[in-house]
C-alpha cells in the first residue's frame, strides 16, 4: 500500500489544508424514513435500529474515537411537530429521537450528520 502525504489540496483556484478537510468533514450521514424504516441515502452507516416510535439508532460502519461528538439533525416537518435531536451518543452509533409539540415521539423522515474523528 502506498501513502500520499500532502499539506494542501487545490482545484486550481481554491486551496485547502488537508487537516481542515479531514477534521472538518462529516464522518457519517443518513437520510432515514422512520415511517417506512428505510435508509434513503447514507455514508458510513451500516444499519438503522428502530427501537420504538420516534426513536432510532444510527449504527456506524466505522466507529468514532469518542462518544461526545455533535450530531446535527433535522426532520421533515409537518403541522404540529416540534423537532428532532440526538441523545446518548456512543462511538459506534447515534440515537435520534423525533418529537411532536406535545412532547410525544413520532415517526418521521430525518437527516443526521455525525461530526468528529474516526477511531
MMTF fields as JSON, N, C-alpha, C and O atoms, coordinates in Angstrom:
{
  "mmtfVersion": "1.0.0",
  "mmtfProducer": "UNKNOWN",
  "numBonds": 475,
  "numAtoms": 476,
  "numGroups": 119,
  "numChains": 1,
  "numModels": 1,
  "chainsPerModel": [1],
  "groupsPerChain": [119],
  "chainIdList": ["A"],
  "bondAtomList": [4, 2, 8, 6, 12, 10, 16, 14, 20, 18, 24, 22, 28, 26, 32, 30, 36, 34, 40, 38, 44, 42, 48, 46, 52, 50, 56, 54, 60, 58, 64, 62, 68, 66, 72, 70, 76, 74, 80, 78, 84, 82, 88, 86, 92, 90, 96, 94, 100, 98, 104, 102, 108, 106, 112, 110, 116, 114, 120, 118, 124, 122, 128, 126, 132, 130, 136, 134, 140, 138, 144, 142, 148, 146, 152, 150, 156, 154, 160, 158, 164, 162, 168, 166, 172, 170, 176, 174, 180, 178, 184, 182, 188, 186, 192, 190, 196, 194, 200, 198, 204, 202, 208, 206, 212, 210, 216, 214, 220, 218, 224, 222, 228, 226, 232, 230, 236, 234, 240, 238, 244, 242, 248, 246, 252, 250, 256, 254, 260, 258, 264, 262, 268, 266, 272, 270, 276, 274, 280, 278, 284, 282, 288, 286, 292, 290, 296, 294, 300, 298, 304, 302, 308, 306, 312, 310, 316, 314, 320, 318, 324, 322, 328, 326, 332, 330, 336, 334, 340, 338, 344, 342, 348, 346, 352, 350, 356, 354, 360, 358, 364, 362, 368, 366, 372, 370, 376, 374, 380, 378, 384, 382, 388, 386, 392, 390, 396, 394, 400, 398, 404, 402, 408, 406, 412, 410, 416, 414, 420, 418, 424, 422, 428, 426, 432, 430, 436, 434, 440, 438, 444, 442, 448, 446, 452, 450, 456, 454, 460, 458, 464, 462, 468, 466, 472, 470],
  "bondOrderList": [1, 1, 1, 1, 1, 1, 1, 1, 1, 1, 1, 1, 1, 1, 1, 1, 1, 1, 1, 1, 1, 1, 1, 1, 1, 1, 1, 1, 1, 1, 1, 1, 1, 1, 1, 1, 1, 1, 1, 1, 1, 1, 1, 1, 1, 1, 1, 1, 1, 1, 1, 1, 1, 1, 1, 1, 1, 1, 1, 1, 1, 1, 1, 1, 1, 1, 1, 1, 1, 1, 1, 1, 1, 1, 1, 1, 1, 1, 1, 1, 1, 1, 1, 1, 1, 1, 1, 1, 1, 1, 1, 1, 1, 1, 1, 1, 1, 1, 1, 1, 1, 1, 1, 1, 1, 1, 1, 1, 1, 1, 1, 1, 1, 1, 1, 1, 1, 1],
  "groupList": [{"groupName": "UNK", "atomNameList": ["N", "CA", "C", "O"], "elementList": ["N", "C", "C", "O"], "formalChargeList": [0, 0, 0, 0], "bondAtomList": [1, 0, 2, 1, 3, 2], "bondOrderList": [1, 1, 2], "singleLetterCode": "X", "chemCompType": "L-PEPTIDE LINKING"}],
  "groupTypeList": [0, 0, 0, 0, 0, 0, 0, 0, 0, 0, 0, 0, 0, 0, 0, 0, 0, 0, 0, 0, 0, 0, 0, 0, 0, 0, 0, 0, 0, 0, 0, 0, 0, 0, 0, 0, 0, 0, 0, 0, 0, 0, 0, 0, 0, 0, 0, 0, 0, 0, 0, 0, 0, 0, 0, 0, 0, 0, 0, 0, 0, 0, 0, 0, 0, 0, 0, 0, 0, 0, 0, 0, 0, 0, 0, 0, 0, 0, 0, 0, 0, 0, 0, 0, 0, 0, 0, 0, 0, 0, 0, 0, 0, 0, 0, 0, 0, 0, 0, 0, 0, 0, 0, 0, 0, 0, 0, 0, 0, 0, 0, 0, 0, 0, 0, 0, 0, 0, 0],
  "groupIdList": [1, 2, 3, 4, 5, 6, 7, 8, 9, 10, 11, 12, 13, 14, 15, 16, 17, 18, 19, 20, 21, 22, 23, 24, 25, 26, 27, 28, 29, 30, 31, 32, 33, 34, 35, 36, 37, 38, 39, 40, 41, 42, 43, 44, 45, 46, 47, 48, 49, 50, 51, 52, 53, 54, 55, 56, 57, 58, 59, 60, 61, 62, 63, 64, 65, 66, 67, 68, 69, 70, 71, 72, 73, 74, 75, 76, 77, 78, 79, 80, 81, 82, 83, 84, 85, 86, 87, 88, 89, 90, 91, 92, 93, 94, 95, 96, 97, 98, 99, 100, 101, 102, 103, 104, 105, 106, 107, 108, 109, 110, 111, 112, 113, 114, 115, 116, 117, 118, 119],
  "secStructList": [7, 7, 7, 7, 7, 7, 1, 3, 3, 3, 7, 1, 1, 7, 3, 3, 3, 2, 2, 2, 2, 2, 2, 2, 1, 7, 1, 3, 3, 3, 3, 3, 3, 6, 6, 6, 6, 3, 3, 3, 3, 3, 3, 1, 3, 3, 3, 3, 3, 3, 3, 3, 6, 6, 3, 3, 3, 3, 3, 3, 1, 1, 7, 5, 1, 7, 1, 7, 7, 7, 7, 7, 3, 3, 3, 7, 7, 7, 6, 6, 3, 3, 3, 3, 3, 3, 3, 3, 3, 3, 6, 6, 3, 3, 3, 3, 3, 3, 3, 3, 6, 6, 1, 7, 5, 7, 7, 7, 3, 3, 3, 3, 3, 3, 7, 1, 7, 5, 7],
  "xCoordList": [0.845, 0.0, 0.893, 1.927, 0.501, 1.234, 0.543, -0.67, 1.314, 0.783, 1.129, 2.268, 0.14, 0.322, 0.24, -0.794, 1.302, 1.342, 1.358, 2.305, 0.294, 0.215, -0.308, -1.084, 0.106, -0.35, -1.525, -2.261, -1.707, -2.789, -3.415, -2.77, -4.688, -5.407, -5.912, -6.401, -5.803, -6.272, -7.025, -6.761, -7.962, -8.647, -8.164, -8.769, -7.069, -6.518, -6.937, -6.304, -8.001, -8.481, -8.42, -7.872, -8.987, -9.023, -8.089, -7.955, -7.446, -6.553, -7.023, -7.37, -7.029, -7.465, -6.424, -5.896, -6.123, -5.225, -5.891, -7.085, -5.14, -5.717, -6.237, -7.229, -5.602, -6.086, -7.483, -8.294, -7.774, -9.108, -10.14, -11.24, -9.794, -10.701, -10.951, -12.097, -9.885, -10.017, -10.758, -11.608, -10.463, -11.058, -12.384, -13.143, -12.676, -13.882, -14.997, -15.996, -14.846, -15.841, -16.746, -16.331, -17.972, -18.871, -18.294, -17.841, -18.314, -17.775, -18.863, -18.568, -20.105, -21.24, -22.44, -22.539, -23.344, -24.599, -25.642, -25.318, -26.908, -28.007, -29.265, -29.5, -30.054, -31.435, -32.292, -32.244, -33.074, -33.79, -35.284, -35.719, -36.067, -37.522, -37.976, -38.026, -38.306, -38.768, -40.105, -40.376, -40.92, -42.242, -42.106, -42.78, -41.25, -41.049, -39.853, -39.548, -39.164, -37.959, -36.976, -36.536, -36.637, -35.731, -34.71, -35.017, -33.496, -32.435, -32.541, -32.466, -32.716, -32.779, -31.388, -31.176, -30.432, -29.047, -28.19, -28.659, -26.937, -26.093, -24.62, -24.248, -23.791, -22.347, -21.852, -22.181, -21.063, -20.523, -21.631, -21.449, -22.765, -23.867, -24.087, -24.4, -23.919, -24.07, -25.523, -25.943, -26.304, -27.706, -28.402, -27.771, -29.709, -30.533, -31.242, -31.601, -31.446, -32.218, -33.404, -33.235, -34.611, -35.835, -36.2, -36.725, -35.924, -36.125, -37.55, -38.032, -38.234, -39.639, -40.117, -39.348, -41.363, -41.898, -41.046, -40.842, -40.551, -39.775, -38.404, -37.787, -37.914, -36.635, -35.848, -36.298, -34.674, -33.884, -32.393, -31.979, -31.601, -30.148, -29.566, -29.954, -28.634, -27.856, -26.559, -25.751, -26.348, -25.175, -24.102, -24.371, -22.883, -21.796, -21.01, -20.809, -20.571, -19.678, -18.315, -17.762, -17.77, -16.51, -16.806, -17.36, -16.447, -16.725, -15.918, -14.893, -16.401, -15.682, -14.714, -14.77, -13.833, -12.853, -13.433, -12.803, -14.618, -15.253, -16.762, -17.262, -17.478, -18.934, -19.512, -20.721, -18.691, -19.223, -19.172, -19.22, -19.076, -19.065, -20.493, -21.432, -20.671, -22.015, -22.59, -21.863, -23.907, -24.625, -25.796, -26.916, -25.549, -26.641, -27.736, -27.452, -28.972, -30.113, -31.183, -31.244, -32.025, -33.228, -34.253, -33.91, -35.502, -36.563, -37.461, -37.529, -38.161, -39.161, -40.389, -41.068, -40.678, -41.72, -43.103, -43.287, -44.062, -45.475, -46.093, -45.42, -47.331, -48.016, -47.993, -48.283, -47.653, -47.706, -46.492, -46.538, -45.405, -44.22, -43.189, -43.031, -42.484, -41.514, -40.124, -39.494, -39.628, -38.282, -37.627, -38.282, -36.318, -35.544, -34.243, -33.708, -33.74, -32.461, -31.721, -32.32, -30.417, -29.614, -29.376, -29.32, -29.237, -29.194, -28.431, -28.524, -27.685, -26.949, -26.092, -26.175, -25.272, -24.411, -23.31, -22.853, -22.897, -21.785, -20.812, -21.128, -19.64, -18.645, -19.113, -18.71, -19.959, -20.39, -21.812, -22.293, -22.495, -23.87, -24.321, -23.732, -25.379, -26.041, -27.52, -28.127, -28.103, -29.54, -30.252, -29.87, -31.286, -32.047, -33.495, -34.087, -34.067, -35.46, -36.203, -35.716, -37.38, -38.233, -39.488, -40.104, -39.865, -40.973, -41.969, -41.639, -43.19, -44.25, -44.232, -43.467, -45.073, -45.147, -45.706, -45.496, -46.404, -46.918, -45.892, -46.215, -44.645, -43.526, -43.711, -43.175, -44.464, -44.576, -43.756, -43.659, -43.182, -42.371, -43.254, -44.328, -42.785, -43.487, -42.476, -41.333, -42.897, -42.05, -42.085, -43.155, -40.899, -40.776, -39.562, -38.792, -39.396, -38.165, -37.203, -37.617, -35.92, -34.952, -33.598, -33.295, -32.79, -31.418, -30.509, -30.82, -29.389, -28.431, -27.037, -26.758, -26.163, -24.743, -23.941, -24.272, -22.891, -22.057, -20.708, -20.001, -20.349, -19.055, -18.105, -18.544, -16.813, -15.84, -14.704, -14.507, -13.955, -12.829, -13.101, -13.679, -12.689, -12.831, -11.782, -10.698, -12.129, -11.211, -9.989, -9.103],
  "yCoordList": [-1.167, 0.0, 1.235, 1.26, 2.236, 3.498, 4.545, 4.494, 5.478, 6.583, 7.878, 8.095, 8.726, 10.028, 11.081, 11.206, 11.832, 12.886, 14.243, 14.585, 15.01, 16.357, 17.3, 16.889, 18.544, 19.517, 20.347, 20.929, 20.406, 21.191, 20.447, 19.637, 20.746, 20.235, 21.452, 22.401, 21.441, 22.575, 22.088, 21.003, 22.904, 22.626, 23.585, 23.679, 24.299, 25.267, 26.69, 27.644, 26.833, 28.155, 28.32, 29.299, 27.354, 27.397, 26.342, 25.252, 26.668, 25.738, 25.55, 26.515, 24.291, 23.953, 23.045, 22.151, 23.27, 22.375, 21.025, 20.964, 19.936, 18.594, 18.351, 17.641, 18.915, 18.771, 19.324, 18.761, 20.436, 21.032, 20.084, 19.93, 19.463, 18.537, 17.313, 16.908, 16.727, 15.527, 15.795, 14.996, 16.89, 17.174, 17.915, 17.925, 18.53, 19.334, 18.702, 19.36, 17.444, 16.775, 15.88, 15.354, 15.711, 14.764, 13.363, 12.976, 12.61, 11.249, 10.216, 9.055, 10.64, 9.781, 10.691, 11.773, 10.246, 10.956, 9.982, 8.953, 10.335, 9.472, 10.307, 11.287, 9.912, 10.398, 9.167, 8.215, 9.187, 7.998, 8.252, 9.326, 7.27, 7.321, 6.393, 5.178, 6.949, 6.125, 5.449, 4.352, 6.088, 5.542, 4.243, 3.259, 4.231, 3.033, 2.213, 1.181, 2.679, 2.029, 1.757, 0.626, 2.834, 2.664, 3.797, 4.949, 3.447, 4.419, 4.906, 4.107, 6.216, 6.771, 6.92, 6.596, 7.412, 7.551, 7.678, 8.158, 7.25, 7.315, 7.219, 6.872, 7.537, 7.376, 6.933, 7.561, 5.856, 5.284, 4.855, 4.907, 4.436, 3.92, 2.473, 2.182, 1.554, 0.13, -0.308, -1.181, 0.308, -0.066, 0.925, 1.79, 0.78, 1.564, 0.59, -0.512, 0.988, 0.188, 1.025, 2.064, 0.567, 1.243, 0.697, -0.411, 1.47, 0.964, 1.151, 0.35, 2.204, 2.437, 3.625, 4.176, 4.02, 5.142, 6.389, 6.815, 6.97, 8.188, 8.047, 9.053, 6.835, 6.592, 5.56, 4.426, 5.947, 5.01, 5.248, 6.328, 4.232, 4.323, 4.292, 3.468, 5.196, 5.204, 4.467, 4.969, 3.291, 2.467, 2.708, 2.637, 2.993, 3.357, 2.143, 1.187, 2.185, 1.174, 1.27, 0.259, 2.486, 2.751, 3.65, 4.736, 3.215, 3.965, 5.252, 5.406, 6.161, 7.389, 7.119, 6.063, 8.068, 7.888, 8.178, 7.855, 8.78, 9.104, 9.223, 9.249, 9.293, 9.333, 10.739, 10.906, 11.748, 13.079, 14.056, 15.268, 13.556, 14.446, 14.874, 14.111, 16.079, 16.548, 15.804, 15.376, 15.664, 15.025, 15.921, 15.713, 16.923, 17.796, 16.997, 16.117, 17.323, 16.609, 17.595, 18.718, 17.176, 17.919, 16.947, 15.845, 17.347, 16.448, 17.117, 18.344, 16.28, 16.785, 17.166, 16.294, 18.456, 18.924, 18.87, 19.084, 18.582, 18.691, 19.55, 19.882, 19.908, 20.731, 20.074, 18.884, 20.832, 20.338, 19.561, 18.932, 19.581, 18.836, 19.753, 20.897, 19.25, 20.051, 19.938, 20.962, 18.747, 18.628, 17.301, 16.326, 17.288, 16.066, 16.393, 17.493, 15.445, 15.666, 14.346, 13.271, 14.451, 13.266, 13.203, 14.228, 11.98, 11.768, 10.485, 9.529, 10.44, 9.233, 8.67, 7.482, 9.513, 9.067, 8.149, 8.292, 7.224, 6.318, 6.405, 7.005, 5.818, 5.875, 5.131, 5.477, 4.113, 3.295, 3.58, 2.936, 4.538, 4.851, 6.185, 6.707, 6.727, 7.922, 7.617, 7.066, 7.972, 7.789, 9.062, 10.156, 8.927, 10.074, 9.911, 8.846, 10.983, 10.98, 12.116, 13.245, 11.812, 12.821, 12.984, 11.997, 14.24, 14.522, 15.508, 16.315, 15.419, 16.364, 17.523, 17.501, 18.541, 19.683, 19.274, 19.98, 18.165, 17.685, 16.792, 16.127, 16.779, 16.038, 14.519, 13.792, 14.052, 12.608, 12.232, 13.008, 11.067, 10.615, 10.31, 9.725, 10.713, 10.454, 9.97, 10.426, 9.051, 8.599, 9.626, 10.098, 9.976, 10.951, 10.631, 9.724, 11.368, 11.352, 12.291, 13.346, 11.925, 12.872, 12.723, 11.716, 13.774, 13.799, 13.942, 14.701, 13.223, 13.309, 13.262, 12.467, 14.122, 14.042, 13.928, 14.55, 13.136, 12.92, 13.573, 13.259, 14.474, 15.137, 14.437, 13.671, 14.693, 14.11, 13.45, 13.677, 12.625, 11.895, 10.414, 9.897, 9.719, 8.278, 7.648, 8.197, 6.496, 5.802, 5.327, 4.722],
  "zCoordList": [0.0, 0.0, 0.0, 0.668, -0.734, -0.803, 0.059, 0.267, 0.549, 1.336, 0.629, 0.215, 0.5, -0.123, 0.972, 1.627, 1.179, 2.195, 1.509, 0.802, 1.729, 1.171, 2.247, 3.11, 2.201, 3.191, 2.685, 3.482, 1.349, 0.769, -0.407, -1.073, -0.639, -1.804, -2.565, -1.952, -3.878, -4.668, -5.901, -6.418, -6.36, -7.615, -8.695, -9.762, -8.418, -9.346, -9.03, -9.482, -8.255, -7.858, -6.34, -5.833, -5.625, -4.167, -3.593, -4.151, -2.477, -1.798, -0.361, 0.321, 0.096, 1.445, 2.071, 1.41, 3.359, 4.077, 4.265, 4.556, 4.103, 4.246, 5.657, 5.824, 6.671, 8.047, 8.213, 8.949, 7.528, 7.581, 6.962, 7.494, 5.862, 5.188, 6.06, 6.252, 6.584, 7.406, 8.699, 9.092, 9.369, 10.668, 10.584, 11.554, 9.46, 9.357, 8.548, 8.258, 8.179, 7.349, 8.183, 9.216, 7.734, 8.388, 8.246, 7.169, 9.332, 9.317, 9.033, 8.749, 9.11, 8.749, 8.507, 9.087, 7.651, 7.453, 6.93, 6.337, 7.166, 6.719, 6.511, 7.217, 5.55, 5.383, 5.61, 4.831, 6.675, 7.144, 7.21, 7.625, 6.803, 6.861, 7.983, 7.794, 9.145, 10.263, 9.949, 10.439, 9.152, 8.849, 8.052, 8.357, 7.047, 6.241, 6.673, 6.075, 7.729, 8.238, 7.105, 6.9, 6.364, 5.229, 5.166, 5.472, 4.764, 4.547, 3.11, 2.177, 2.925, 1.577, 0.978, -0.19, 1.779, 1.354, 2.607, 3.639, 2.515, 3.709, 3.352, 2.231, 4.343, 4.264, 5.631, 6.638, 5.684, 6.922, 7.882, 9.098, 7.351, 8.164, 7.763, 6.608, 8.728, 8.435, 8.491, 7.732, 9.407, 9.564, 10.479, 11.088, 10.562, 11.475, 12.396, 11.981, 13.638, 14.581, 15.025, 15.663, 14.685, 15.091, 16.469, 16.577, 17.526, 18.886, 19.39, 20.191, 18.929, 19.257, 18.427, 17.64, 18.592, 17.829, 18.052, 19.189, 16.959, 17.016, 17.647, 17.998, 17.799, 18.479, 17.684, 17.521, 17.189, 16.387, 16.606, 17.028, 16.316, 16.394, 14.992, 14.164, 14.736, 13.505, 13.835, 14.616, 13.257, 13.542, 12.488, 11.289, 12.943, 12.044, 11.558, 12.306, 10.315, 9.762, 10.433, 10.865, 10.524, 11.219, 12.403, 12.23, 13.604, 14.83, 14.905, 14.241, 15.723, 16.034, 17.176, 17.805, 17.443, 18.517, 19.896, 20.903, 19.963, 21.241, 21.051, 19.926, 22.175, 22.121, 22.184, 22.025, 22.409, 22.687, 21.515, 21.726, 20.299, 19.138, 18.783, 19.006, 18.235, 17.886, 16.684, 15.788, 16.691, 15.59, 15.197, 15.665, 14.334, 13.903, 13.18, 12.368, 13.493, 12.92, 12.48, 12.98, 11.545, 11.208, 10.674, 10.245, 10.697, 10.264, 9.252, 9.169, 8.472, 7.541, 8.356, 8.898, 8.448, 9.343, 8.727, 7.529, 9.577, 9.257, 10.346, 11.322, 10.204, 11.187, 12.566, 12.692, 13.586, 14.957, 15.415, 16.472, 14.657, 15.07, 15.688, 15.263, 16.697, 17.413, 16.826, 16.564, 16.612, 16.081, 16.383, 16.75, 16.219, 16.324, 17.045, 16.906, 17.808, 18.476, 18.667, 18.659, 18.837, 19.117, 20.614, 21.293, 21.12, 22.561, 22.857, 22.087, 23.943, 24.359, 23.237, 22.926, 22.632, 21.545, 22.061, 23.195, 21.237, 21.534, 20.369, 19.342, 20.516, 19.446, 18.207, 17.097, 18.371, 17.24, 16.773, 15.84, 17.407, 16.994, 17.566, 18.512, 16.971, 17.479, 17.609, 16.69, 18.743, 18.962, 18.537, 18.951, 17.714, 17.228, 17.649, 17.473, 18.213, 18.669, 17.968, 17.917, 17.429, 16.792, 17.642, 18.043, 17.916, 18.83, 18.241, 17.372, 18.735, 18.373, 19.364, 20.329, 19.134, 20.047, 21.404, 22.39, 21.473, 22.765, 23.467, 24.452, 22.956, 23.553, 23.498, 24.334, 22.518, 22.306, 21.074, 20.123, 21.098, 19.966, 18.765, 18.904, 17.576, 16.327, 15.285, 15.266, 14.424, 13.327, 12.209, 11.825, 11.678, 10.611, 9.763, 10.081, 8.698, 7.916, 8.625, 9.107, 8.698, 9.237, 8.568, 7.927, 8.745, 8.259, 9.472, 10.39, 9.49, 10.579, 9.985, 9.087, 10.495, 10.121, 11.402, 12.412, 11.359, 12.543, 12.337, 11.38, 13.226, 13.178, 14.14, 14.998, 14.007, 14.913, 14.166, 12.972, 14.89, 14.321, 14.34, 15.296, 13.286, 13.256, 14.186, 14.385, 14.744, 15.663, 14.929, 15.532]
}
